Amino acid sequence: MAICRRSSGARAASTRGRSELFSLRDQGLARVIYTTKGDARFSCNGTLTASGEFVRKYPSLTQRVVNTYVRAAKWLADRQADPSEAFQLWTRSGQRFSEFKEDWQGDVIKDRASPLLDAYISARYAEAIEDARRYGLIRKDFSFEPWVDSQFLANALEREHLSTFWSPLGAPQPVATARK
């Protein structure tokens, strides 16, 4: 959440990622008034999605994509001591190096880059589905788990000798019980 100054008065704004606010803050256009950094309930997740038809028609291509995704996650995890190479690569997106550095500061890159489909991911998607229904974006709830086909991930982890590299994360605490 940020407060943005405009000639017509102050406005509240929210973004999908922390690093997007840093540029506005640094230009004096916004002030960060609350951050969710360190709160697993508000992290960003990445998963690969393909239709069942695509997977059935192109299983070897699907496996190649997942293999590459796992190798990229390992490459990133290996940069905990000095993630500069990753941040420099990501500047091609238009964001500044300093924004990535600040966004990832203090984070365990290995955990943040984990490709695992664990209890954490399942809980995050279940919460997102529930929120989408509550806000009228979908008509009814559905379960995330039947959409998951972990065979490609298991194959990639085994192929790359990474079956035990990442530890599965547990589900984040619900909002009501997370604070003590």
Backbone as JSON Lines, residues from 0, in Angstrom:
{"i":0,"aa":"M","n":[0.85,-1.16,0.0],"ca":[0.0,0.0,0.0],"c":[0.9,1.23,0.0]}
{"i":1,"aa":"A","n":[0.53,2.2,-0.77],"ca":[1.29,3.44,-0.82],"c":[0.33,4.62,-0.9]}
{"i":2,"aa":"I","n":[0.76,5.75,-0.46],"ca":[0.02,6.98,-0.64],"c":[0.73,7.74,-1.75]}
{"i":3,"aa":"C","n":[0.0,8.02,-2.83],"ca":[0.58,8.73,-3.97],"c":[0.13,10.18,-3.94]}
{"i":4,"aa":"R","n":[1.07,11.1,-4.13],"ca":[0.74,12.52,-4.17],"c":[0.44,12.93,-5.6]}
{"i":5,"aa":"R","n":[-0.66,13.56,-5.76],"ca":[-1.04,14.11,-7.07],"c":[-1.58,15.52,-6.84]}
{"i":6,"aa":"S","n":[-1.69,16.27,-7.91],"ca":[-2.19,17.63,-7.77],"c":[-3.63,17.64,-7.27]}
{"i":7,"aa":"S","n":[-4.38,16.58,-7.52],"ca":[-5.77,16.53,-7.08],"c":[-5.91,15.98,-5.66]}
{"i":8,"aa":"G","n":[-4.79,15.73,-4.98],"ca":[-4.86,15.23,-3.61],"c":[-4.19,13.88,-3.48]}
{"i":9,"aa":"A","n":[-4.22,13.33,-2.29],"ca":[-3.59,12.04,-2.02],"c":[-4.49,10.9,-2.46]}
{"i":10,"aa":"R","n":[-3.89,9.86,-2.94],"ca":[-4.62,8.67,-3.36],"c":[-3.92,7.44,-2.83]}
{"i":11,"aa":"A","n":[-4.69,6.47,-2.46],"ca":[-4.12,5.2,-2.01],"c":[-3.91,4.31,-3.23]}
{"i":12,"aa":"A","n":[-2.85,3.55,-3.22],"ca":[-2.57,2.64,-4.32],"c":[-2.0,1.35,-3.77]}
{"i":13,"aa":"S","n":[-2.2,0.3,-4.48],"ca":[-1.64,-0.98,-4.11],"c":[-1.07,-1.6,-5.37]}
{"i":14,"aa":"T","n":[-0.02,-2.39,-5.23],"ca":[0.57,-3.03,-6.39],"c":[0.68,-4.51,-6.15]}
{"i":15,"aa":"R","n":[0.97,-5.26,-7.2],"ca":[1.1,-6.71,-7.07],"c":[2.44,-7.13,-6.52]}
{"i":16,"aa":"G","n":[3.4,-6.24,-6.47],"ca":[4.72,-6.59,-5.96],"c":[5.35,-5.41,-5.25]}
{"i":17,"aa":"R","n":[6.22,-5.7,-4.29],"ca":[6.87,-4.63,-3.53],"c":[7.76,-3.77,-4.41]}
{"i":18,"aa":"S","n":[8.51,-4.41,-5.28],"ca":[9.53,-3.67,-6.01],"c":[8.95,-2.6,-6.93]}
{"i":19,"aa":"E","n":[7.69,-2.74,-7.32],"ca":[7.07,-1.72,-8.18],"c":[6.92,-0.38,-7.47]}
{"i":20,"aa":"L","n":[6.85,-0.42,-6.15],"ca":[6.68,0.81,-5.4],"c":[7.98,1.58,-5.2]}
{"i":21,"aa":"F","n":[9.09,0.9,-5.26],"ca":[10.36,1.55,-4.94],"c":[10.65,2.72,-5.87]}
{"i":22,"aa":"S","n":[10.37,2.58,-7.14],"ca":[10.62,3.66,-8.08],"c":[9.73,4.87,-7.75]}
{"i":23,"aa":"L","n":[8.46,4.63,-7.47],"ca":[7.56,5.73,-7.11],"c":[8.02,6.39,-5.81]}
{"i":24,"aa":"R","n":[8.42,5.58,-4.84],"ca":[8.9,6.12,-3.56],"c":[10.15,6.96,-3.78]}
{"i":25,"aa":"D","n":[11.09,6.44,-4.57],"ca":[12.36,7.13,-4.8],"c":[12.18,8.45,-5.56]}
{"i":26,"aa":"Q","n":[11.1,8.57,-6.35],"ca":[10.81,9.81,-7.07],"c":[10.03,10.79,-6.21]}
{"i":27,"aa":"G","n":[9.69,10.37,-4.99],"ca":[8.91,11.23,-4.11],"c":[7.43,11.25,-4.45]}
{"i":28,"aa":"L","n":[6.98,10.3,-5.27],"ca":[5.59,10.26,-5.69],"c":[4.72,9.39,-4.79]}
{"i":29,"aa":"A","n":[5.35,8.59,-3.94],"ca":[4.59,7.7,-3.07],"c":[5.36,7.48,-1.78]}
{"i":30,"aa":"R","n":[4.64,7.09,-0.77],"ca":[5.24,6.75,0.5],"c":[4.69,5.38,0.88]}
{"i":31,"aa":"V","n":[5.57,4.44,1.17],"ca":[5.14,3.11,1.57],"c":[4.68,3.19,3.01]}
{"i":32,"aa":"I","n":[3.41,2.89,3.25],"ca":[2.87,3.0,4.6],"c":[2.69,1.65,5.28]}
{"i":33,"aa":"Y","n":[2.76,0.59,4.49],"ca":[2.64,-0.76,5.05],"c":[3.29,-1.72,4.09]}
{"i":34,"aa":"T","n":[4.03,-2.69,4.62],"ca":[4.64,-3.69,3.76],"c":[4.26,-5.08,4.27]}
{"i":35,"aa":"T","n":[4.13,-6.0,3.35],"ca":[3.85,-7.39,3.69],"c":[5.1,-8.24,3.61]}
{"i":36,"aa":"K","n":[6.26,-7.6,3.46],"ca":[7.52,-8.34,3.37],"c":[7.67,-9.22,4.6]}
{"i":37,"aa":"G","n":[7.98,-10.48,4.35],"ca":[8.17,-11.42,5.44],"c":[6.9,-12.14,5.87]}
{"i":38,"aa":"D","n":[5.75,-11.74,5.33],"ca":[4.48,-12.39,5.67],"c":[4.12,-13.35,4.54]}
{"i":39,"aa":"A","n":[4.26,-14.64,4.8],"ca":[4.05,-15.66,3.77],"c":[2.65,-15.65,3.19]}
{"i":40,"aa":"R","n":[1.69,-15.07,3.91],"ca":[0.32,-15.03,3.41],"c":[0.17,-14.11,2.2]}
{"i":41,"aa":"F","n":[1.13,-13.22,2.01],"ca":[1.0,-12.24,0.94],"c":[2.13,-12.33,-0.08]}
{"i":42,"aa":"S","n":[2.68,-13.49,-0.25],"ca":[3.75,-13.65,-1.22],"c":[3.18,-13.9,-2.6]}
{"i":43,"aa":"C","n":[4.05,-13.89,-3.56],"ca":[3.66,-14.13,-4.95],"c":[4.13,-15.53,-5.33]}
{"i":44,"aa":"N","n":[3.26,-16.29,-5.97],"ca":[3.59,-17.66,-6.35],"c":[3.63,-17.78,-7.86]}
{"i":45,"aa":"G","n":[4.47,-18.67,-8.32],"ca":[4.53,-18.94,-9.75],"c":[4.35,-20.43,-9.99]}
{"i":46,"aa":"T","n":[3.5,-20.75,-10.91],"ca":[3.32,-22.15,-11.31],"c":[3.2,-22.18,-12.83]}
{"i":47,"aa":"L","n":[3.42,-23.35,-13.37],"ca":[3.24,-23.53,-14.81],"c":[1.86,-24.14,-15.04]}
{"i":48,"aa":"T","n":[1.18,-23.64,-16.05],"ca":[-0.16,-24.12,-16.37],"c":[-0.23,-24.52,-17.83]}
{"i":49,"aa":"A","n":[-0.84,-25.67,-18.09],"ca":[-1.06,-26.13,-19.46],"c":[-2.39,-26.87,-19.49]}
{"i":50,"aa":"S","n":[-3.04,-26.85,-20.62],"ca":[-4.29,-27.6,-20.74],"c":[-3.99,-29.09,-20.79]}
{"i":51,"aa":"G","n":[-4.95,-29.87,-20.35],"ca":[-4.81,-31.32,-20.42],"c":[-4.55,-31.79,-21.84]}
{"i":52,"aa":"E","n":[-5.21,-31.16,-22.78],"ca":[-5.04,-31.51,-24.19],"c":[-3.6,-31.29,-24.64]}
{"i":53,"aa":"F","n":[-3.01,-30.15,-24.25],"ca":[-1.62,-29.85,-24.62],"c":[-0.68,-30.88,-24.01]}
{"i":54,"aa":"V","n":[-0.88,-31.19,-22.73],"ca":[-0.01,-32.14,-22.03],"c":[-0.09,-33.52,-22.67]}
{"i":55,"aa":"R","n":[-1.31,-33.95,-23.02],"ca":[-1.47,-35.26,-23.66],"c":[-0.84,-35.29,-25.06]}
{"i":56,"aa":"K","n":[-0.96,-34.18,-25.78],"ca":[-0.44,-34.11,-27.14],"c":[1.08,-33.93,-27.18]}
{"i":57,"aa":"Y","n":[1.62,-33.21,-26.2],"ca":[3.05,-32.88,-26.2],"c":[3.7,-33.19,-24.85]}
{"i":58,"aa":"P","n":[3.68,-34.42,-24.39],"ca":[4.26,-34.72,-23.07],"c":[5.77,-34.46,-23.01]}
{"i":59,"aa":"S","n":[6.49,-34.72,-24.08],"ca":[7.95,-34.5,-24.03],"c":[8.27,-33.01,-23.99]}
{"i":60,"aa":"L","n":[7.51,-32.2,-24.69],"ca":[7.71,-30.75,-24.64],"c":[7.34,-30.22,-23.25]}
{"i":61,"aa":"T","n":[6.25,-30.73,-22.7],"ca":[5.86,-30.34,-21.33],"c":[6.98,-30.66,-20.36]}
{"i":62,"aa":"Q","n":[7.57,-31.85,-20.49],"ca":[8.66,-32.24,-19.59],"c":[9.87,-31.34,-19.77]}
{"i":63,"aa":"R","n":[10.19,-30.97,-21.02],"ca":[11.32,-30.07,-21.27],"c":[11.11,-28.72,-20.6]}
{"i":64,"aa":"V","n":[9.89,-28.19,-20.67],"ca":[9.59,-26.9,-20.04],"c":[9.76,-27.0,-18.53]}
{"i":65,"aa":"V","n":[9.24,-28.06,-17.92],"ca":[9.36,-28.23,-16.47],"c":[10.82,-28.44,-16.08]}
{"i":66,"aa":"N","n":[11.56,-29.21,-16.86],"ca":[12.99,-29.4,-16.58],"c":[13.72,-28.06,-16.55]}
{"i":67,"aa":"T","n":[13.42,-27.23,-17.52],"ca":[14.06,-25.91,-17.61],"c":[13.66,-25.03,-16.43]}
{"i":68,"aa":"Y","n":[12.4,-25.09,-16.06],"ca":[11.89,-24.33,-14.91],"c":[12.63,-24.74,-13.63]}
{"i":69,"aa":"V","n":[12.82,-26.03,-13.43],"ca":[13.51,-26.55,-12.24],"c":[14.99,-26.13,-12.27]}
{"i":70,"aa":"R","n":[15.63,-26.24,-13.42],"ca":[17.03,-25.81,-13.52],"c":[17.17,-24.31,-13.23]}
{"i":71,"aa":"A","n":[16.23,-23.52,-13.71],"ca":[16.26,-22.07,-13.44],"c":[16.07,-21.79,-11.95]}
{"i":72,"aa":"A","n":[15.19,-22.53,-11.31],"ca":[14.98,-22.36,-9.86],"c":[16.24,-22.72,-9.09]}
{"i":73,"aa":"K","n":[16.92,-23.77,-9.5],"ca":[18.18,-24.18,-8.86],"c":[19.25,-23.12,-9.1]}
{"i":74,"aa":"W","n":[19.34,-22.63,-10.32],"ca":[20.31,-21.58,-10.64],"c":[20.1,-20.38,-9.72]}
{"i":75,"aa":"L","n":[18.85,-19.97,-9.55],"ca":[18.54,-18.83,-8.69],"c":[18.86,-19.15,-7.24]}
{"i":76,"aa":"A","n":[18.49,-20.33,-6.77],"ca":[18.76,-20.73,-5.38],"c":[20.25,-20.71,-5.07]}
{"i":77,"aa":"D","n":[21.06,-21.03,-6.05],"ca":[22.51,-21.05,-5.86],"c":[23.12,-19.65,-5.74]}
{"i":78,"aa":"R","n":[22.32,-18.62,-5.91],"ca":[22.83,-17.25,-5.85],"c":[22.54,-16.55,-4.52]}
{"i":79,"aa":"Q","n":[22.27,-17.3,-3.47],"ca":[21.98,-16.7,-2.17],"c":[23.11,-15.78,-1.71]}
{"i":80,"aa":"A","n":[24.34,-16.22,-1.82],"ca":[25.48,-15.42,-1.35],"c":[25.65,-14.13,-2.15]}
{"i":81,"aa":"D","n":[25.37,-14.17,-3.45],"ca":[25.5,-12.99,-4.3],"c":[24.51,-13.09,-5.46]}
{"i":82,"aa":"P","n":[23.31,-12.55,-5.26],"ca":[22.29,-12.63,-6.31],"c":[22.42,-11.56,-7.4]}
{"i":83,"aa":"S","n":[23.53,-10.85,-7.43],"ca":[23.71,-9.75,-8.4],"c":[23.5,-10.19,-9.84]}
{"i":84,"aa":"E","n":[23.98,-11.38,-10.18],"ca":[23.83,-11.85,-11.57],"c":[22.35,-11.98,-11.95]}
{"i":85,"aa":"A","n":[21.54,-12.49,-11.03],"ca":[20.11,-12.62,-11.3],"c":[19.46,-11.24,-11.41]}
{"i":86,"aa":"F","n":[19.77,-10.35,-10.48],"ca":[19.18,-9.02,-10.51],"c":[19.56,-8.29,-11.8]}
{"i":87,"aa":"Q","n":[20.81,-8.43,-12.22],"ca":[21.25,-7.79,-13.46],"c":[20.47,-8.33,-14.66]}
{"i":88,"aa":"L","n":[20.28,-9.64,-14.7],"ca":[19.5,-10.25,-15.78],"c":[18.07,-9.71,-15.77]}
{"i":89,"aa":"W","n":[17.49,-9.58,-14.61],"ca":[16.09,-9.14,-14.5],"c":[15.9,-7.68,-14.87]}
{"i":90,"aa":"T","n":[16.97,-6.88,-14.87],"ca":[16.81,-5.47,-15.24],"c":[16.35,-5.32,-16.69]}
{"i":91,"aa":"R","n":[16.46,-6.39,-17.46],"ca":[15.96,-6.34,-18.85],"c":[14.45,-6.12,-18.89]}
{"i":92,"aa":"S","n":[13.78,-6.34,-17.75],"ca":[12.33,-6.13,-17.67],"c":[11.98,-4.65,-17.55]}
{"i":93,"aa":"G","n":[12.98,-3.82,-17.3],"ca":[12.73,-2.4,-17.15],"c":[12.82,-1.93,-15.7]}
{"i":94,"aa":"Q","n":[12.83,-2.85,-14.76],"ca":[13.0,-2.47,-13.36],"c":[14.48,-2.29,-13.06]}
{"i":95,"aa":"R","n":[14.75,-1.44,-12.09],"ca":[16.13,-1.13,-11.73],"c":[16.73,-2.22,-10.84]}
{"i":96,"aa":"F","n":[18.03,-2.38,-10.94],"ca":[18.79,-3.33,-10.13],"c":[18.51,-3.1,-8.64]}
{"i":97,"aa":"S","n":[18.52,-1.84,-8.24],"ca":[18.33,-1.5,-6.82],"c":[16.97,-1.94,-6.31]}
{"i":98,"aa":"E","n":[15.97,-1.95,-7.17],"ca":[14.63,-2.39,-6.77],"c":[14.61,-3.88,-6.48]}
{"i":99,"aa":"F","n":[15.27,-4.66,-7.33],"ca":[15.35,-6.1,-7.07],"c":[16.15,-6.37,-5.8]}
{"i":100,"aa":"K","n":[17.24,-5.63,-5.64],"ca":[18.09,-5.83,-4.47],"c":[17.3,-5.57,-3.18]}
{"i":101,"aa":"E","n":[16.55,-4.49,-3.15],"ca":[15.77,-4.17,-1.97],"c":[14.64,-5.17,-1.75]}
{"i":102,"aa":"D","n":[13.97,-5.57,-2.83],"ca":[12.86,-6.51,-2.73],"c":[13.29,-7.86,-2.17]}
{"i":103,"aa":"W","n":[14.45,-8.35,-2.58],"ca":[14.91,-9.69,-2.19],"c":[15.79,-9.66,-0.94]}
{"i":104,"aa":"Q","n":[16.13,-8.48,-0.44],"ca":[17.01,-8.37,0.73],"c":[16.42,-9.11,1.93]}
{"i":105,"aa":"G","n":[17.24,-9.97,2.53],"ca":[16.82,-10.7,3.72],"c":[16.02,-11.96,3.45]}
{"i":106,"aa":"D","n":[15.65,-12.19,2.21],"ca":[14.87,-13.38,1.87],"c":[15.78,-14.57,1.64]}
{"i":107,"aa":"V","n":[15.28,-15.75,1.93],"ca":[15.99,-16.99,1.6],"c":[15.62,-17.31,0.16]}
{"i":108,"aa":"I","n":[16.54,-17.07,-0.75],"ca":[16.26,-17.21,-2.17],"c":[15.86,-18.64,-2.51]}
{"i":109,"aa":"K","n":[16.47,-19.61,-1.88],"ca":[16.14,-21.01,-2.13],"c":[14.66,-21.28,-1.87]}
{"i":110,"aa":"D","n":[14.12,-20.73,-0.78],"ca":[12.7,-20.91,-0.47],"c":[11.82,-20.15,-1.46]}
{"i":111,"aa":"R","n":[12.21,-18.95,-1.77],"ca":[11.4,-18.1,-2.65],"c":[11.39,-18.64,-4.09]}
{"i":112,"aa":"A","n":[12.45,-19.35,-4.48],"ca":[12.54,-19.9,-5.84],"c":[12.07,-21.34,-5.93]}
{"i":113,"aa":"S","n":[11.61,-21.9,-4.84],"ca":[11.25,-23.32,-4.83],"c":[10.16,-23.64,-5.86]}
{"i":114,"aa":"P","n":[10.36,-24.7,-6.65],"ca":[9.33,-25.1,-7.62],"c":[8.34,-26.12,-7.04]}
{"i":115,"aa":"L","n":[8.48,-26.47,-5.77],"ca":[7.66,-27.54,-5.19],"c":[6.18,-27.19,-5.14]}
{"i":116,"aa":"L","n":[5.37,-28.2,-5.36],"ca":[3.92,-28.09,-5.19],"c":[3.61,-28.67,-3.81]}
{"i":117,"aa":"D","n":[3.78,-27.84,-2.79],"ca":[3.68,-28.3,-1.42],"c":[2.42,-27.75,-0.75]}
{"i":118,"aa":"A","n":[2.3,-27.97,0.55],"ca":[1.13,-27.51,1.3],"c":[1.01,-25.99,1.24]}
{"i":119,"aa":"Y","n":[2.15,-25.32,1.19],"ca":[2.14,-23.86,1.09],"c":[1.44,-23.4,-0.19]}
{"i":120,"aa":"I","n":[1.85,-23.96,-1.32],"ca":[1.26,-23.58,-2.61],"c":[-0.22,-23.93,-2.64]}
{"i":121,"aa":"S","n":[-0.56,-25.13,-2.18],"ca":[-1.98,-25.55,-2.17],"c":[-2.82,-24.6,-1.34]}
{"i":122,"aa":"A","n":[-2.32,-24.21,-0.17],"ca":[-3.07,-23.3,0.69],"c":[-3.22,-21.92,0.05]}
{"i":123,"aa":"R","n":[-2.17,-21.44,-0.6],"ca":[-2.23,-20.12,-1.25],"c":[-3.27,-20.12,-2.38]}
{"i":124,"aa":"Y","n":[-3.28,-21.2,-3.18],"ca":[-4.26,-21.26,-4.26],"c":[-5.68,-21.45,-3.72]}
{"i":125,"aa":"A","n":[-5.84,-22.24,-2.66],"ca":[-7.17,-22.41,-2.05],"c":[-7.7,-21.07,-1.56]}
{"i":126,"aa":"E","n":[-6.82,-20.28,-0.96],"ca":[-7.22,-18.95,-0.48],"c":[-7.57,-18.02,-1.65]}
{"i":127,"aa":"A","n":[-6.79,-18.09,-2.72],"ca":[-7.06,-17.26,-3.89],"c":[-8.4,-17.63,-4.53]}
{"i":128,"aa":"I","n":[-8.7,-18.92,-4.6],"ca":[-9.96,-19.38,-5.16],"c":[-11.12,-18.91,-4.29]}
{"i":129,"aa":"E","n":[-10.96,-19.03,-2.98],"ca":[-12.0,-18.57,-2.05],"c":[-12.23,-17.07,-2.19]}
{"i":130,"aa":"D","n":[-11.15,-16.3,-2.28],"ca":[-11.28,-14.85,-2.45],"c":[-11.95,-14.51,-3.78]}
{"i":131,"aa":"A","n":[-11.61,-15.21,-4.84],"ca":[-12.22,-14.95,-6.15],"c":[-13.73,-15.19,-6.1]}
{"i":132,"aa":"R","n":[-14.15,-16.22,-5.4],"ca":[-15.59,-16.48,-5.26],"c":[-16.23,-15.39,-4.41]}
{"i":133,"aa":"R","n":[-15.62,-15.06,-3.29],"ca":[-16.17,-14.06,-2.37],"c":[-16.33,-12.7,-3.06]}
{"i":134,"aa":"Y","n":[-15.39,-12.35,-3.95],"ca":[-15.46,-11.07,-4.63],"c":[-16.22,-11.12,-5.95]}
{"i":135,"aa":"G","n":[-16.88,-12.26,-6.22],"ca":[-17.72,-12.38,-7.4],"c":[-16.98,-12.6,-8.7]}
{"i":136,"aa":"L","n":[-15.72,-12.98,-8.64],"ca":[-14.95,-13.22,-9.86],"c":[-15.22,-14.6,-10.44]}
{"i":137,"aa":"I","n":[-15.62,-15.53,-9.58],"ca":[-16.06,-16.86,-10.0],"c":[-17.35,-17.18,-9.26]}
{"i":138,"aa":"R","n":[-18.14,-18.1,-9.79],"ca":[-19.44,-18.38,-9.19],"c":[-19.39,-19.36,-8.03]}
{"i":139,"aa":"K","n":[-18.46,-20.3,-8.09],"ca":[-18.39,-21.28,-7.0],"c":[-16.94,-21.7,-6.76]}
{"i":140,"aa":"D","n":[-16.71,-22.2,-5.56],"ca":[-15.38,-22.69,-5.22],"c":[-15.06,-23.96,-6.0]}
{"i":141,"aa":"F","n":[-13.82,-24.25,-6.14],"ca":[-13.37,-25.53,-6.69],"c":[-12.04,-25.85,-6.03]}
{"i":142,"aa":"S","n":[-11.63,-27.08,-6.12],"ca":[-10.4,-27.52,-5.48],"c":[-9.22,-27.38,-6.44]}
{"i":143,"aa":"F","n":[-8.11,-26.92,-5.92],"ca":[-6.89,-26.74,-6.7],"c":[-6.21,-28.07,-7.0]}
{"i":144,"aa":"E","n":[-6.23,-28.99,-6.04],"ca":[-5.47,-30.23,-6.14],"c":[-5.77,-31.07,-7.39]}
{"i":145,"aa":"P","n":[-7.03,-31.23,-7.82],"ca":[-7.25,-32.03,-9.03],"c":[-6.61,-31.45,-10.3]}
{"i":146,"aa":"W","n":[-6.27,-30.19,-10.27],"ca":[-5.63,-29.55,-11.43],"c":[-4.14,-29.83,-11.47]}
{"i":147,"aa":"V","n":[-3.6,-30.35,-10.39],"ca":[-2.16,-30.54,-10.26],"c":[-1.74,-31.89,-10.81]}
{"i":148,"aa":"D","n":[-0.75,-31.87,-11.68],"ca":[-0.12,-33.09,-12.18],"c":[1.36,-32.96,-11.84]}
{"i":149,"aa":"S","n":[1.77,-33.59,-10.76],"ca":[3.13,-33.41,-10.27],"c":[4.13,-34.38,-10.89]}
{"i":150,"aa":"Q","n":[3.67,-35.23,-11.81],"ca":[4.6,-36.21,-12.4],"c":[5.74,-35.53,-13.15]}
{"i":151,"aa":"F","n":[5.47,-34.44,-13.83],"ca":[6.52,-33.76,-14.59],"c":[7.54,-33.12,-13.65]}
{"i":152,"aa":"L","n":[7.05,-32.55,-12.55],"ca":[7.96,-31.97,-11.56],"c":[8.79,-33.06,-10.91]}
{"i":153,"aa":"A","n":[8.17,-34.16,-10.52],"ca":[8.91,-35.28,-9.9],"c":[9.98,-35.8,-10.85]}
{"i":154,"aa":"N","n":[9.64,-35.94,-12.13],"ca":[10.61,-36.39,-13.13],"c":[11.78,-35.41,-13.25]}
{"i":155,"aa":"A","n":[11.47,-34.12,-13.28],"ca":[12.51,-33.1,-13.41],"c":[13.43,-33.09,-12.18]}
{"i":156,"aa":"L","n":[12.84,-33.16,-11.01],"ca":[13.64,-33.16,-9.79],"c":[14.57,-34.37,-9.74]}
{"i":157,"aa":"E","n":[14.05,-35.52,-10.16],"ca":[14.88,-36.73,-10.19],"c":[15.98,-36.62,-11.25]}
{"i":158,"aa":"R","n":[15.61,-36.16,-12.43],"ca":[16.56,-36.04,-13.54],"c":[17.72,-35.11,-13.18]}
{"i":159,"aa":"E","n":[17.41,-34.04,-12.47],"ca":[18.43,-33.04,-12.1],"c":[19.08,-33.36,-10.75]}
{"i":160,"aa":"H","n":[18.74,-34.49,-10.15],"ca":[19.27,-34.89,-8.84],"c":[18.96,-33.85,-7.77]}
{"i":161,"aa":"L","n":[17.72,-33.37,-7.78],"ca":[17.3,-32.32,-6.85],"c":[16.1,-32.75,-5.99]}
{"i":162,"aa":"S","n":[15.85,-34.04,-5.9],"ca":[14.67,-34.53,-5.17],"c":[14.64,-34.09,-3.71]}
{"i":163,"aa":"T","n":[15.81,-33.88,-3.11],"ca":[15.85,-33.45,-1.71],"c":[16.45,-32.06,-1.54]}
{"i":164,"aa":"F","n":[16.63,-31.34,-2.62],"ca":[17.26,-30.02,-2.54],"c":[16.38,-29.01,-1.81]}
{"i":165,"aa":"W","n":[15.08,-28.96,-2.15],"ca":[14.15,-28.05,-1.5],"c":[13.35,-28.79,-0.45]}
{"i":166,"aa":"S","n":[13.02,-28.11,0.62],"ca":[12.16,-28.68,1.65],"c":[10.76,-28.14,1.45]}
{"i":167,"aa":"P","n":[9.75,-29.03,1.5],"ca":[8.37,-28.55,1.35],"c":[8.02,-27.57,2.47]}
{"i":168,"aa":"L","n":[7.29,-26.54,2.12],"ca":[6.84,-25.57,3.1],"c":[5.42,-25.92,3.54]}
{"i":169,"aa":"G","n":[5.12,-25.65,4.79],"ca":[3.77,-25.87,5.3],"c":[2.86,-24.72,4.9]}
{"i":170,"aa":"A","n":[1.59,-24.9,5.13],"ca":[0.62,-23.85,4.81],"c":[0.84,-22.64,5.71]}
{"i":171,"aa":"P","n":[0.71,-21.43,5.16],"ca":[0.83,-20.24,6.01],"c":[-0.33,-20.17,6.99]}
{"i":172,"aa":"Q","n":[-0.12,-19.52,8.11],"ca":[-1.18,-19.38,9.09],"c":[-2.29,-18.51,8.54]}
{"i":173,"aa":"P","n":[-3.54,-18.83,8.86],"ca":[-4.65,-17.96,8.44],"c":[-4.5,-16.56,9.04]}
{"i":174,"aa":"V","n":[-5.08,-15.59,8.4],"ca":[-4.95,-14.2,8.84],"c":[-5.4,-14.05,10.29]}
{"i":175,"aa":"A","n":[-6.49,-14.7,10.68],"ca":[-7.05,-14.53,12.02],"c":[-6.12,-15.04,13.12]}
{"i":176,"aa":"T","n":[-5.26,-16.02,12.84],"ca":[-4.4,-16.59,13.87],"c":[-2.93,-16.27,13.69]}
{"i":177,"aa":"A","n":[-2.59,-15.55,12.66],"ca":[-1.17,-15.31,12.36],"c":[-0.54,-14.35,13.36]}
{"i":178,"aa":"R","n":[-1.3,-13.44,13.89],"ca":[-0.73,-12.43,14.82],"c":[-0.96,-12.87,16.25]}
{"i":179,"aa":"K","n":[0.03,-12.63,17.07],"ca":[-0.1,-13.0,18.49],"c":[-0.04,-11.78,19.36]}
